[in-house]
Amino acid sequence: MNKKTVPFTALGLEMHQWAKELFPICRSLTGDGVRETLSYIQKFVPELEVHSVPSGSMVFDWQVPQEWKISEAYILAPDGSKIIDYKDHNLHVLNYSTAVNEIMPLKELQQHLYSLPEQPDAIPYVTSYYAPRWGFCLTQKQRDSLKSGNYKVVIDSEHFDGELNYGEYYLPGESDEEVLISTYICHPSMANNELSGPVVTMALIQQLQQWKGRKYSYRFVFVPETIGAIAFLSQRLKEIKRRIIAGYVLTCIGDERNHSYLQSRMENTLSDRAAMHMFDYFAPNYCLYDYLSRGSDERQYCAPGVDLPIGSIMRTRYGDYPEYHTSLDDLNLVTASGLSGGLESVYKAIQLIEANAYYSVTVLCEPQLGKRGLYPTLSSMSLDYTDVRTLTNFITYCDGKHDLIAIAEKIKVNALELLPTLNRLLKEGLLVKVEENNVEIE
């Protein structure tokens, strides 16, 4: 196992700065915002490979849409004042909006406006990726202040045959078996729903690069949500399906309210067991969701026929916090502490995946622990035998049929806290790691 102490607090500050620098970029499914975001990530992960999929390409049942580019968008009131401007906040325009340059009465304009009456100070995030329409998003307070008259509406945008881009980074380990980490880069200026996933993934890459003796290889993908994951799978599925043994979607992982885990469709994969066991000790009040609560790219990775063992690690789950998909999802909601806690949870889950294996004791009956300095040589009722009991309980279930997580749950201890004991027993030759869960001792 890696002995290096991870500076989660300092990394939280660094991740928050990355998010601050990425926040102004207008991202969508395609276009300059995605490429600019990937270019930024490459400054910290130079090995990141950027892939392109041409517009119109069929990716399974989907077709890659045309590329979208926007230059400006605004509304002029009857008195000529500019009341809505895309340059003030990129959520003001309906994402993927078609172009418009017209003068129209308020009644007609209202049909193209989107607001949230229950959140009067929030600009909603609204998209129309696969059906042509135009529109503006504004706060309910702004909408309520509109006066009768004629309004000039301008959206300078275009749709054209271009490409969809996603980023991929492969970090080899001792084995060609892989852990997949996926996050998305398609939302405009929202901090938790968008940027927390990519910046935590960037920090995770840097930490795993320093981890010597990693058992597994790691594949990281930064994709536009849904269509990007589908495009990635259409190009890589045959290659990765036989290799991926675990993995997570990282999303909404930067606030301080709670921790959450959404299970894979199969619900009992190594990914699920590692994350749920980790959270039982790291954040015991975490929220657990089954696959029926899915909403991000776990939908693609766990789809029938794809069947990858992918769950989602989050802080507060998408849709469960009031700022979700609004302008209130900002850099005040996402904090350095929230990001560091999100990173730590993923890191601990990966520690468990790396350490989990079947182990078998090498002697019959109870091993003689005293001669190895593992058991008190003085027997007394006044001694605390808690640690010894944990040690002997652990050995009891090292029969080649129970893996590390299963044993830890059986004896009710944190599997990560068993690692020093495990390493000591391996060093003493009392345990061996076995490939199959059926070992006989001669």
TIVEXNU-950417 format. One record per residue (C-alpha): x, y, z. Coordinates in pm, whole numbers, plus 32768, in hexadecimal, padded with zeros to 4 digits. Example, Ala and Ser with C-alpha at 12.3 -4.5 7.8 and 13.67 -1.06 7.14 Angstrom:
BEGIN
84CE7E3E830C
85577F9682CA
END
This chain:
BEGIN
800080008000
806481687FCF
810281F9810A
80F383628093
801A8450815E
7F2C85088079
7F0C868180C3
7D94868F808D
7D6987EA8128
7E70888D8049
7DE587D67F1C
7C8D88627F6E
7D1289C47F4A
7DBC896A7E02
7C8488C57D77
7BB189F37DD3
7CA08AD37D14
7C8489EF7BE3
7B0A8A057BFA
7B1E8B807C15
7BEB8B927AD5
7B068AA37A19
79C18B407A93
79958C54798B
79B28B677860
786E8B2D77A0
786A89B57771
776C88E476B6
776187907610
785188067505
7921893074A5
7A2D8A1D751A
79C68A0B7689
7A0788967697
7B5388BB75E0
7BBE89DC76BF
7B6B890D77F3
7C3087E17773
7D5488C6771D
7D50894A7882
7D5387E87910
7E7B8793782F
7F4B889878E7
7F3887B67A18
7F1486687965
7FED8693782C
7FB5852777CA
7E3F8562779D
7DDE84FC763C
7CC785BF7596
7BE984F474AF
7AF7857873AC
79BB84DA731F
792D858471E7
77D1861A71E7
76D38527715A
779083F271D0
76B082DB724B
7717826B73A7
763B81447400
74D481C873F2
753D833673F9
75C1842C72FB
76CD852A7354
76278681732F
76AD87A6726F
77A58885731D
771A89BE73C4
77C38B1073D5
773E8C4C7478
77CD8DAB7465
76CE8E7F7519
75688E837596
749F8F9E762E
7348903B7655
730491B0762D
71DA924176EA
70E1932E7640
71B0945476C1
72EA93CA761C
73979358775D
74439205775B
739091367865
74188FD87820
75798F9877A6
76228E4A776F
776E8EF177C0
76F68F357924
76AC8DC4795F
76BC8CAC7860
75868C0678F5
74B78D277868
749B8C7A7718
73EB8B3176D6
750E8A43769E
752689D9752F
74358AEF74D1
73FB8B3B7362
743E8C9872E0
733C8DB072EF
73388F2572A1
71D88FAC72C2
70FD90B37363
6FC990297410
6EC390847515
6EEB900C767B
6DD48F0D7656
6E8E8E5D753E
6FDD8E7A75F1
6F4F8DD47727
6F2E8C8F7664
70AA8C857648
71018CDF77B1
71598BEF78CB
715D8C407A3E
711D8B9D7B90
6FFA8C367C53
705E8B6F7D88
71C48BF87D76
71978D647D0F
730C8DBC7D20
738A8C947C54
73CF8C7D7ADF
736B8B1D7A71
74438A417994
737189CF786B
73E089107734
735188A575E7
745C87C9754F
738E86F27464
726C87D573FD
72A3892F7360
72208A52742F
72998B9974BD
726B8C347611
72EE8CFB7736
73098CA378A6
72E08DAA79B4
72858DD17B1F
71168DE07B7A
71558F3D7C06
71D88FAD7AB5
70B18F107A06
6FB58FB37AED
704D91087AA4
701290F5792A
6F28920378A7
6E3F91F2777C
6ED5925F7632
6FB791E4751E
71009136756F
722B90FB748F
72B68F9B74BB
74068F33742E
74B58DE4743F
75E58DD2735F
76208C5B734D
765A8B537246
764389DA721C
77318934712B
77D887E970E0
790187D371C6
795E86DE72D5
791C86647433
7A5186577512
7AA985917648
7BE88559770D
7C83840D7773
7DB283BC784A
7E36825F788B
7F15822079BA
7FAF80C479AD
7FDE7FED7AE2
80707E977B2A
7F3B7DF27A97
7E7F7E457958
7D3A7E297A1C
7CA57F857A32
7BE780737B10
7B1B81727A4A
7AE882D47ACB
79F583A67A00
7986850F7A26
78DE860A7940
793B875878A3
780087D377F3
775488C478E5
77928A3C78E4
77CF8B067A20
77608A207B37
785689B77C42
77D4887C7CEC
771087DC7BD2
7828881E7AD9
797F887E7B55
799D87B77C97
79B5866F7BD6
7ACA86D77AE5
7BA287857BEC
7B8886617CE0
7BE385787BC2
7D1286507B6C
7D8C86447CD4
7D4D84CC7CE4
7E2284987BAD
7F4185567C48
7F2E84887D87
7F19833A7CD6
804083977BF9
810F83AC7D39
808C82637DC2
819E81607D95
81417FF57D69
7FDB802B7CF7
7F3D7EDD7CAB
7E3E7F577BAD
7E4D80367A7E
7D6B81697A75
7CAB82007954
7C2783637982
7B2B83FE7894
7AAA85637884
7973855777AA
784286237751
7734857D7820
765F846D777A
76C48499760D
783684AD7668
782B8373773A
776E82C27625
786E83347523
798C82C07602
78EC816B7634
78A4814774C1
7A19816D7481
7AA780B275AC
79AD7FB17629
7A427E7D7585
7B997EDD760B
7B3A7F38776F
7A1A7E4F77C4
7AFE7D2A7811
7BE97E0578E0
7B177EE679BD
7AE07E4F7B15
7A607F887BC8
7A2480FA7B9C
796382337BF1
78BB83607B5B
792784957C1F
782185A77C26
779286A77D1C
78B8865F7E01
791687B77E84
781788367F83
782787FF80FE
76CA877F8147
76E48608812E
778184E28078
76BF83FD7F8D
76EE82BC7ECD
761B82387DAE
764380C57D70
768980207C25
756B7F667B7E
75FA7E1B7BFF
760F7EB07D5F
77127DBD7DEC
78447E0A7D1C
799C7E507DAA
79567FC27D67
781A7FB47E3A
78B37EEB7F55
79E87FC57F6C
792A810F7F66
781B80A28059
7914800C814E
79EB81448137
78C4822A8179
784F815782A0
798781D08357
79E7831282A2
788983B0829B
779782C38349
766C83A98310
769C83A38199
7574837880AE
7563822E7FF2
749F821E7EAD
744F80EE7DDD
746480EC7C63
72F881557C3D
736D82AF7CAF
746B82CB7B93
749384107AD6
75F684357A52
76DC83667977
76B882307A4D
758882057968
766E81C67843
777D80FB78F0
7683800E7994
75977FEA786B
75387E877807
76447DFC7723
77427EFA77A1
772E7E7A7908
78577F31799B
786C7F357B19
784F80AF7B40
77B0816B7C62
77AB82E17CB0
786083897DD1
77D084DC7E2D
77A785D47F46
763A86487F2B
759D858C7E0A
752F86457CD1
73CA86C07CF3
73D486AB7E6F
745988077EB6
739289437E6A
74A789EC7DA2
74B788CD7CA7
74A2893C7B3B
74968AAD7B98
75818BD67BB5
75828B9E7D2E
76638A6F7CF6
77968B4A7D16
78ED8B577DB8
78538BA87F09
77948A5F7F07
78CB899E7EA1
79E189CB7FA2
7B47895B7FCE
7AD8888780F6
79BE87EB802F
7AA787947F0F
7BB187037FF5
7AAA8629809F
7A2E85B37F4C
7B8E855E7EDB
7BDA84A7801F
7AA683CD7FFB
7B0883637E9A
7C7183297F01
7C09824B8023
7B2181817F44
7C43814A7E55
7D2480E47F75
7C297FD57FC5
7C107F637E5C
7D8A7F4C7E4B
7DAA7E897F91
7C7E7DA67F6D
7CDC7C3D7F28
7CB47ADF7FB0
7DB17A7880B5
7DFD79258148
7EAA78CA828E
7FDC77EE8256
7FCA7713838E
7EC97625841E
7E1576768563
7E6777BD8612
7FB8784E85B8
80AF788786D4
80A17A0086E0
816C7A38881D
82B579CA8784
827C7AC7866E
82377BE6875F
80C87BED86FF
80327B6F8847
80797BC589B5
815C7AC88A5C
80C27B208BAD
7F5D7AB38BEA
7E9C7B9F8CCC
7D327C0F8CF1
7DB07D778D0F
7E357D808BA9
7D717E158A88
7D527D068983
7C807DD1888D
7D917DEC8785
7DF37C8287B6
7C887C188791
7C6F7CDB864B
7DAD7C3485D3
7D397AD68623
7BDD7B16859A
7C797B8C8457
7D537A55843C
7C2879778485
7B7D79DE8341
7CB479DC8267
7C4F789481C7
7C6D78F4805A
7AF279108045
7ABC7A6880E1
7B577BA08050
7BD77CC4811F
7A957D8F8113
79C07C61816D
7A9F7C118299
7A9E7D7A8310
79227D818304
790A7C3383B4
79E87C9F84D6
795B7E0384D0
7A977ECC8497
7B077FC78394
7BBC7F088282
7CB180268252
7D17800983BF
7D627E998385
7E6E7EE78284
7F947F07837A
7F2C7DBB8416
7F0B7D1C82C1
80627D938255
81017D148398
80657BBC836D
80D87BAD8204
82377C0E826F
82387AFF837C
81CE79FE8279
808D79AB8334
7FB37A1C820F
7FCD79FE8099
7F017AAD7F92
7E4579B77EB9
7DB779EA7D5E
7C9079017D88
7BA578EB7EAE
7BDD77777EE3
7D2C77257F7E
7D8675E98036
7E9D75DE8137
7F7274A6813D
END
